[in-house]
Amino acid sequence: MSENRPTLLAIDDEPGMLALVERFARGLNFNVICHPEGRGAIEHVSQLHPDVVLVDLQMPDVNGLDVLKAIREVDPHCNVVLMTGHASVDSAIEAVRLGALDYLTKPLDFDRLRDLLTTVEKGIERREALMKIDADVAHQFEFQGMIGRSAAMQDLFDSIRRLAPHVRTVLITGETGTGKELVARAFHKVGPRRDRRFLTVNCSAVVDTLFESELFGHQRGAFTGATETKIGVFEHADGGTLFLDEVGELPMSVQPKLLRAVEYGEVQRVGSLESKHVDVHVIGATNRDLRAAAAGGQFRSDLYYRLGIMEIHLAPLRDRREDIPLLTAAFIRDAAKRLNRPLSGISIPAERLLQQAPWDGNIRELRNVVERACLLCEGRMLSEREITAAMKTSPRMVFGPSGSETGAERAELEGDLLSTVQRTQIDRILKRVGGNKTQAARLLGISRRSLYRWIDRLDRVEAGPSRSED
């Protein structure tokens, strides 16, 4: 069966009619699938995603209108044409009301059927052309893996091009999910160290007592369990770029050594009296307000000012909504390729839903919703139904903000959101990734540290009150 030809599914209990339709439609360059009864044919709709279905109104096993309803449930965008030898005004009106493309009487008017199939084929071509245009437009506004036509994103791309060849230290700020790591990688790829190492440390995922060892290494015997000498990430990144994600989570005790490493290129392994010189470009990223944290004594002001010599702020998605259609087109294109599905776009009402959503999780949340909708979609176009369902099961909508909750938000999370919904979500994701908590946290749109906190909270809730509280 050719992938480049539209598909027609013909459903009729008369073999002669099926043969006639098949011969005619093949002559119009359609792939044709014939089925002699209605119930079994519905399965073909969900499996093959035909572009048009011709169904007889009166069949022994099921009424054609019921088949039409079932098809519209499976694929709201499928073109359905009813055929009947017993035409009536009421049945024609009901067919159109239920979403039928047209209503033909037997014996078939093949000139009219040709016009209908030509209309369907042109509609497919227009849809595919629009998707190609969307993909081309998205490509035009793509820079180092990021897509944006908004003024904010175009200014960002220009800043990276101008600054990357010269800066050694960058601080990237912005809400969770705005793409801070992509910006860091763009600075590395555009800069003079593009052929050297790019290493990432998620500061929220490192145990507090091991921060110093992870960043700067340790000597054998420096502490209990240090059975071998270890090189830290600063030494590993020598000559390249080190990305410190969620740098605002660094313990105060480690910040002086980090400042020395950033400012003078000096690192000292735990348990060693000697310093080593490294040449590392350092890029930090945070969703916290480090200026306020420094003013309040929660972050060293000298380290903040050293990291923030060049500060790049990423606007949240809700402030650049003109980028949503391009991002959506790119996510659908990628999902269609990965899932090997005939996805060709999104309906206008569904796109309107995406435009109106708050997107607290920003681009990461949009991508998760679109990918989930693509998994749910049985047809070629994402509809309101798939987008609505994907939004309802969005992990960020289940879990809310993470990583930097205020005291009030944390109390609310512990009080109101501890339920079986979160437990089910966590268990499902962990099972999918084989128990890998780093991957699970990424899929949930939260940090690994936040995931551990959620598991701990849910375990406490499930255990109930302790004996001392009885």
N, C-alpha and C positions, 0 to 999 in steps of 0.2 A: 504494500500500500504506500503510495507516494505521500511524503510529508508536506509537499508543496501544493497539494490539491485539496480543496474543501471536501468535507465528508457529509454525505446525506444518509440518514437512517430512514428506511421505508418500513412501515408497520401495517400489515394488512393480512387478513386470513384468506384472501383470494390469491393463489399462486400466480394466476395469469396477470393480475394487476401488478404484483411485485415484479414480475419479469418485464412488463411494459415500462414501468417507472425506472427500473435498473438500466435498461437499454437506453432510454432517453437521457437520463442523468449522466451516464458514462459518456455519452456523446457531447455533453457540455463540460467535460473534464472534471467531473465529480468522482471521488471515491464513493462507492455505494455499498451499504450493508442492508440486507433484507431480513425481516423477522416476521414470522407468521402469527404471533400473538403478543398482546400488550404488556402483560406483567413481566415476562422475561426481557422484553425490549428495554424496559426502564433501566435494567442493569447495564445495558450497552451505553446508555447515556452517561452514566457515572464513570464508566471505564474508558470510553472512546471520545467523549466530548465532541459529538457531531456538530457541525455548523448549522444544519437544518434537519428537521424531522418531519416526514410526511406520515400522518397517522389516520387510519380509517375511523370514522365516528362510531360505527356499529360493528363490534366484534364479539364472538361468543364468550370470551373470558372476562372482558372488562370494557367499559364504555370509553370511547375516545376522549371525552372531556376529562375523565378521571386520569387517563394517561397524560393529557396535557397538564393537569394540575401537578401530577407527580414529577413531570419533566421540569416544570417551572420551579418546583421545590429544589430539585437537584442542581439545575443550572438555569438561573433566572435570565440569562442572556441568550439561551438557545432559541433559534427561530423555529417555530412549530406551525405547520400548515395542516389543517384538517381536511379530510376527503370524505364525501358521503354520496350515496345514491338516493338518499331520502332527505333532501334539503328542507329546512324550515327557517323562517325568520328568527324564531326564538333561539334555535340552536346556534345560528350564525352570530347573533348578538352575544350569546353566552360565551362562545368561543373567543370572540374578540375581547370581551370583558376579562376573560381569564388570561389574556396575553398572547393569543394566537396571532401569527403574522398575517394569515389569510384563511379563507374557507372556500374550498373548491368542490364543485359537484361532479359526479360521475355521469356519463363518461367525461374524462378529464379534458379540459381545454389546454392543450400542450403549449399553445402560444402564451397563454397566461402563466402557465407553470414555468416556461422559459424566462419570462420577465421576472418572476419571483426569484428564481435561482440566480439570475444575473444580478438582481438587487442585493441578494445575500453575498454573492462573491465580491461585488464592489464594496460592500460594507466591510468585509474582511480586509480587503486591500487598503481601504482608507484607515482602518484601525491600525493595521500593521505599519502603514506609512507614518501615522501620527506617533506611534511608539518609536519608530526609527528616528523621527524628528526629535522626539523627547530625548532619546539616547544620544543623538548628535549634539543637541543643545547642552545636555548634561556634560558631555565630553568637552565641549567648548569652555565650560565654566569649571572644569576640573583642574586642580593643582595639587600634585603630590598626594593623591588619594583623597583629597577633600573636594567637595562640590559646593559652590555658592555663587549666585549672581547678585546677591544683595551688596549694598555699599559696604557694609561691615566686613563681609568676607573678602571682597575685592581689595579693600584697604589692608586686610590681614595678609593676603597673598603678596601685595606690593611690599609690605613691611618685611616679610620673610626674605624676599628677593634682595632687598636693599641691605638688610642687616646681617643675614646669615654669613656672608664672607668675612665679617669683621668682629662680631661679638663672641666672647668666650663664656659669658654667663647670661642666662635668660630665666625669668620667672613668668610662668604661664598661669593665669588665674581664670576661673570660670566655674560654672555649676557642673555638677556631675553629668557626664554624658555629652558634653559639648565638643569633645574631640581633642583634648589637651595633648594626648600622646601622639596623635597624628601631626599636630603642630610641631612637637618636639622632633619627630622624625623628619619633618620637612626642613627644619633648621639644619639638621645633620646632613640631609641629602643635598641641600643647596650649598652648604658650606664647604670649606676646604678639606674637611675630614670625611667626605662622603665615602671614601674607600676604606676607612678604618672602622673599628668596632663601635657599635651603638649598644650600650648595656642599660637595662632597666632595673630599678629597685623600687618595689612597692613598699613604701615606708609604713603603711598601715598593716602590712602582712608579716612584719618582722617582730619577733618576741623582743620586748624592751631590753632584756638583759643581754641580747645577742647583737644589738645594733652596732656596737663598736667593732665587734669581730667581723660582722658582715661587710661593713664599709671599709675597714682598715686592715683586717686580717689579725692573726694572732700567732705567737710563738708556741712551740710545743711546750706543754707544762704550764702555760700561763694561768690556767684555771682548771678546775676539776672537769675532766672530759676532753681536755685539749690534748689529745694523744699524738696529733700531727701538727706541723706548722701549716698555717692556712694563709693564702694570699687573699686580700680583700678586693672588693669590686673596683676600688680606685686604682689599684695596681693593674687589675685586669683590663681596665679601660684606658690605660696609659697610651697616649697618642690619639685617642678617640673621644667619644662623647658618652657621658653618664647622665641618664635621665632619672631623677628622683621624684617619683610619682607620690602624691599626697605628702609632700615634704613638710606640711604643717603638723604632721603626726610625730615628727622626730622628738624624742625625749630631750629635755633641757640639758641633761648630762652629756649628750653627744654633740650638741650644737657648737661648743667651742672648738672641738677638733675638726668639725666640718668646716667651720669658718677658716681655720688655718689651711685646710686642704684646698679650699676654693681660692683663697686670697694669695697664698704663697706656694701652692703645689706641694705641700709637705704632709706626709702621712706617717703615722707611727703605729706599728702593729702592737696589739695588746701583749704585754710581757716583754717588749723590746725597749732598749734605751736609745736605739738609733732611729733617726728619721730617714725616710726615702723621698726622693723628689719624683713627682709624676706630672705629666702634662695632659690635663683632662679638661675638656669643655663640660661645664655643668649646667644642666637645664632642670629647673625645679617646676613642679606643678602642684596646685592646691585649689580646693573649692572653699577654703577658709579665707577670711579677711585677715591676712597676716599683719597688715598695718595696725588694725585694731588689737590683734593678739600681742603684737610687740608693745603697743601702748599700755596694755593691761598686764604685761609681765609674763604672758604665756609663751612668748617666742622672743628669742634674742633680737633686739633691734639692730645690732651691728650685722648679724647674719642676714636679716631681712633686707637691709639696705645694700648689702653686698650681692645677694641673689637678685635683687630688684633693680640693679643698674639699668637693665632693659626689661620692663614689665609689659607683657602682652595679655590683654583681657579678651576673652571670647564671649561674644554676646549670646544669650540664651536663644533657643530656637523660636520662642514666642515673639521675640523682637526682630526676627528676620523671616517672617512667614513666606516671603516670596521665594525662599529656597526650598520649601516643602515639596512642590511638584517635581522639581528636578531630583531631589533626594529620593522621593517615592519611585520615580521612573527608574532610577539606578538600582534601587533595592529590589523592585519587581523583576528587572532584567537579570540581576544576579541570582535571584531565587529561582526564576524559570530555568536558567541554565543548570543550576545545581540540582534542582528537583526533577529536571527533564520533563517539565510540564508546559503545555501550550498557553502560557499566560501572556496576554497581550496588552494589558493596561488596567485602568481603574475607572469606574463609572463616575460621572460628575457628582452625584449625591454622596458617594463614598469619599471622593476627594474633598468635598465640602466638610465632611466630618473631620478629616485630618487637619484641615485649615483651622477649624474652630477649637480643636483640642488644646488643653493648657501646656502639655509637653513638659511636665516637671522633670522628666528624665532626659529631655532634649533629644539629640540625634540618636543616641543609643535606644531610647524608648521608641522613637518613630521606627527605627529599623526593626526592632523586635516585634512591634505591632504589625508592620507590613509583612514580615517573614511568616508570622503566625497566621495572618490572613491568607497568604499564599498557600500554606499547608491546608487550610480549611476550604479553599476555593475548589469547586468542582468544575467550573467552566473556564472561560478564557479571560474574563474580566472580573476584577475584585468588585464586589458590590457592597452596599451599606451593611448587609447582613454579616458578611465576613469581617468587615472592619469593626463593626459593633461588638461582635463576639471576641475578636482579638483584643480589643480595648478592655473588655470586662475581665479577661484573664491575664492582662499585662502584669508581669511581676512587679514593676515599679508601682502600679496602682494598688497591688496587694501589700507591698512592703513600705511604700512611702519613702521619704528622704532618709539617707543613711550616711554613716561615716562622720557626720559633724552635727548631730542633733543637739539642740539646746536642751537645758534641763527640763523645761516645760514639755518640749516635743518628746523627750525620752520618757517622761512620766506618762504621757499620753500613749506612746507606743506600748509601754509595759501594761497600761491599764486596759486600753480598748482593742488593740490589735492582736493580742495573744489569743489565738483561736486555732481551731483545726484547719482553717483555710491555709494559714502559713505553714503548718506542719505538713499538710498534703503537698503543698507547692515545693517545699524543701525536699521532702522524701522523693517526689517524682523527679526533680532535677538531679539529685544525688544519684538516684538509680540510673538515670540516663548517662551520666558521666562516670559510672563505676566507682562512686564514692570520692572522686577528686574534688576537694572543697574549693580549690582555686578556680577550676573550671565552673563549678556550680555557682560560685559567687559572681563570676563574670556573666553567666546566663541570667542570673537573678537581678543584675544591675546594681549590686552592692559590693562593698569591699569584703575581703576574706575575714577580716576582724569583725565586721558587722555580722557576717554569717555565723561565726562562732557565738557572738552575743545572742543572736536569734535562737540558735539551737539550745543554748544554756537557758534562756528564758522559757522556751517552750517545754523543756525538760522539767523545769521547776513547776510550771503550771500543771503539767500532766501528773507530776508526783503528788500534787496537792499540798495542803499545809503540813508542816512538820509537827512532830509530837509535842514539842515545846509550845506550839501555837494552839494546840487543841484546848 
